[in-house]
């Protein structure tokens, strides 16, 4: 995921971020199965997808923290 996609993620709604998270988790699961059965051509793809998931989770947390800060004030 390039830096320009991070900006796109920041503009997504919380529901869309959750949907993205679920899609990435499913993709990681499928990649891990392919890795164990020897069908995966690019083992680094698992790492890249896990990093993408971490980015999505980080942005979701930032949105949650920002919402909490605005509700306190």
C-alpha positions as CSV (number, residue, x, y, z in Angstrom):
1,X,0.0,0.0,0.0
2,X,1.6,3.2,-1.1
3,X,1.6,6.5,0.9
4,X,-1.2,7.9,-1.3
5,X,-3.4,5.0,-0.3
6,X,-2.9,5.9,3.3
7,X,-4.5,9.3,2.6
8,X,-7.4,7.4,1.0
9,X,-7.8,5.2,4.1
10,X,-7.9,8.3,6.4
11,X,-10.9,9.6,4.4
12,X,-12.8,6.3,4.7
13,X,-15.7,5.9,7.1
14,X,-15.3,3.7,10.2
15,X,-17.6,1.1,8.6
16,X,-15.5,1.1,5.4
17,X,-12.4,0.7,7.5
18,X,-13.9,-2.3,9.3
19,X,-14.9,-3.8,5.9
20,X,-11.3,-3.3,4.7
21,X,-10.0,-4.9,7.9
22,X,-12.1,-8.0,7.5
23,X,-11.1,-8.3,3.8
24,X,-7.4,-8.2,4.7
25,X,-7.8,-10.7,7.6
26,X,-9.5,-13.1,5.1
27,X,-6.7,-12.6,2.6
28,X,-4.0,-13.3,5.2
29,X,-5.8,-16.5,6.2
30,X,-5.9,-17.6,2.5
31,X,-2.3,-16.7,2.0
32,X,-1.2,-18.6,5.1
33,X,-3.0,-21.7,3.8
34,X,-1.3,-21.4,0.4
35,X,2.0,-20.9,2.2
36,X,1.7,-24.1,4.2
37,X,0.6,-26.1,1.2
38,X,3.4,-24.8,-0.9
39,X,1.2,-23.1,-3.5
40,X,2.2,-19.5,-2.7
41,X,4.6,-18.0,-5.3
42,X,5.5,-14.9,-3.4
43,X,6.0,-15.5,0.4
44,X,6.6,-11.8,1.0
45,X,3.0,-11.1,0.0
46,X,1.9,-12.3,3.5
47,X,4.2,-9.7,5.1
48,X,2.9,-6.9,2.8
49,X,-0.8,-7.8,3.6
50,X,0.0,-7.9,7.3
51,X,1.5,-4.4,7.1
52,X,-1.6,-3.2,5.2
53,X,-3.7,-4.6,8.0
54,X,-1.6,-2.8,10.6
55,X,-2.1,0.4,8.7
56,X,-5.9,0.0,8.7
57,X,-6.0,-0.8,12.4
58,X,-3.8,2.2,13.2
59,X,-6.1,4.5,11.3
60,X,-9.2,3.0,12.9
61,X,-7.6,3.6,16.3
62,X,-6.8,7.2,15.4
63,X,-10.4,7.8,14.4
64,X,-11.6,6.3,17.7
65,X,-9.2,8.4,19.7
66,X,-10.2,11.5,17.9
67,X,-13.9,10.8,18.5
68,X,-13.3,10.3,22.2
69,X,-11.4,13.6,22.4
70,X,-14.2,15.5,20.7
71,X,-16.9,13.9,23.0
72,X,-14.9,14.9,26.1
73,X,-14.8,18.5,25.2
